[in-house]
């Protein structure tokens, strides 16, 4: 979107008879000052960043969902917006390294998390994992899960049909995969995992019309994770031997989403 003309936001144009006449302009004018929100929107479009206008980059509550680019492999996660869940208002917020690395790295160093993610150690190790996705072709998007305004989980939404996982199960076009960790110990074991998994699976199915299935492959040893997927309406598909683990293939079918 082109920037607005510089004169549009030049300040208030006097209209009252007692106001001083603007220099060099003897014509009657109207007050053309734009609302601050619209000025911020034009300014952020012109500079290529929406940080000032958008609480979540790429999503603007004032204009609603936007159409993602045609080559976006995951149909614009940054535009999906918040959703109501039984445990609060939830939103996926695409990761920004400079903002989110300290928090995600701290979560990765929790022994209960590192046992399955294998990313304990210095923040550099987590950063390398994130950058591999952020600098890739868009088939995997790392996100923070924000519940009632507080980041409390880490997610990876990925194209399972374009992932190495597709070599290990009968993948279908546009299958979409989920990885999840709940960060704080206080948020675990309270049913939140199932509630949020259901919500995110629904977001995928709502915003990706070509996707007929949401899939996941938690480690078979991670029984709380498997239970959370079952509680979220996923069904157990098969045991799958992956390079680093033996996994439970979990599937949520679009055709069954209102039954399970």
HUGI-V974571 format. One record per residue. N is the residue number from 1. RES is the residue in one small letter. PHI is phi as a letter, one per 40 degrees, with the letter a starting at -180 (none if undefined). Layout:
BEGIN
n = [N;N]
res = [RES;RES]
phi = [PHI;PHI]
END
This chain:
BEGIN
n = [1;2;3;4;5;6;7;8;9;10;11;12;13;14;15;16;17;18;19;20;21;22;23;24;25;26;27;28;29;30;31;32;33;34;35;36;37;38;39;40;41;42;43;44;45;46;47;48;49;50;51;52;53;54;55;56;57;58;59;60;61;62;63;64;65;66;67;68;69;70;71;72;73;74;75;76;77;78;79;80;81;82;83;84;85;86;87;88;89;90;91;92;93;94;95;96;97;98;99;100;101;102;103;104;105;106;107;108;109;110;111;112;113;114;115;116;117;118;119;120;121;122;123;124;125;126;127;128;129;130;131;132;133;134;135;136;137;138;139;140;141;142;143;144;145;146;147;148;149;150;151;152;153;154;155;156;157;158;159;160;161;162;163;164;165;166;167;168;169;170;171;172;173;174;175;176;177;178;179;180;181;182;183;184;185;186;187;188;189;190;191;192;193;194;195;196;197;198;199;200;201;202;203;204;205;206;207;208;209;210;211;212;213;214;215;216;217;218;219;220;221;222;223;224;225;226;227;228;229;230;231;232;233;234;235;236;237;238;239;240;241;242;243;244;245;246;247;248;249;250;251;252;253;254;255;256;257;258;259;260]
res = [x;x;x;x;x;x;x;x;x;x;x;x;x;x;x;x;x;x;x;x;x;x;x;x;x;x;x;x;x;x;x;x;x;x;x;x;x;x;x;x;x;x;x;x;x;x;x;x;x;x;x;x;x;x;x;x;x;x;x;x;x;x;x;x;x;x;x;x;x;x;x;x;x;x;x;x;x;x;x;x;x;x;x;x;x;x;x;x;x;x;x;x;x;x;x;x;x;x;x;x;x;x;x;x;x;x;x;x;x;x;x;x;x;x;x;x;x;x;x;x;x;x;x;x;x;x;x;x;x;x;x;x;x;x;x;x;x;x;x;x;x;x;x;x;x;x;x;x;x;x;x;x;x;x;x;x;x;x;x;x;x;x;x;x;x;x;x;x;x;x;x;x;x;x;x;x;x;x;x;x;x;x;x;x;x;x;x;x;x;x;x;x;x;x;x;x;x;x;x;x;x;x;x;x;x;x;x;x;x;x;x;x;x;x;x;x;x;x;x;x;x;x;x;x;x;x;x;x;x;x;x;x;x;x;x;x;x;x;x;x;x;x;x;x;x;x;x;x;x;x;x;x;x;x;x;x;x;x;x;x]
phi = [none;c;c;c;c;c;c;c;b;c;h;c;c;c;b;c;d;c;c;c;c;c;d;g;a;b;c;c;b;b;c;b;c;c;d;d;c;c;c;c;c;c;c;c;c;c;c;g;b;b;d;c;c;b;d;b;d;g;b;b;c;c;b;g;c;b;c;c;d;c;c;c;c;b;f;g;d;c;b;c;g;c;a;c;b;c;b;h;c;b;a;c;b;d;c;b;d;c;c;b;d;d;c;c;c;c;c;c;c;c;d;c;c;c;c;b;c;g;b;c;h;c;d;d;c;c;d;c;c;c;c;d;c;c;c;c;c;g;c;b;b;c;b;c;c;b;b;f;g;b;c;a;a;b;b;b;b;a;c;c;c;b;c;d;d;c;c;b;a;c;c;b;d;g;d;b;b;b;b;a;b;c;c;c;d;c;c;c;g;b;g;c;d;c;c;c;c;c;c;c;d;c;d;d;c;c;b;b;c;c;c;c;a;b;b;a;a;c;d;d;c;c;c;c;c;d;c;c;c;c;c;c;g;c;b;c;c;a;c;b;c;b;d;b;a;b;b;c;c;b;b;b;c;d;c;b;c;c;b;b]
END
